[in-house]
Amino acid sequence: MNPAHTSTTCPVCGHVHPDNRKSQARFVCTACGHKGHADTVGAKNTLARGHAGHRAWRPRRQPVREGPTSVKPQGINAPTA
């Protein structure tokens, strides 16, 4: 996983810009106004990238954006009738 831009990407709207990171510790999205600690924002983005296709962190009151999952369980031998 490439960690580039994780601390300058808004976890709410996805806007990427160097001005989003106001200081070492302060993050304010220039598009939607989301505010947070820059390290927390980076960690949330890293977690979301690492869990691509799985339920990951999401802002409150926002729908979960997850990719399709496999219908067939892997590594499980289900009994056949």
HELIX and SHEET records of a PDB file:
HELIX    1   1 PRO A   18  ASN A   20  5                                   3    
HELIX    2   2 ALA A   38  GLY A   50  1                                  13    
SHEET    1   A 2 ARG A  26  VAL A  28  0                                        
SHEET    2   A 2 LYS A  35  HIS A  37 -1                                        
END                                                                             
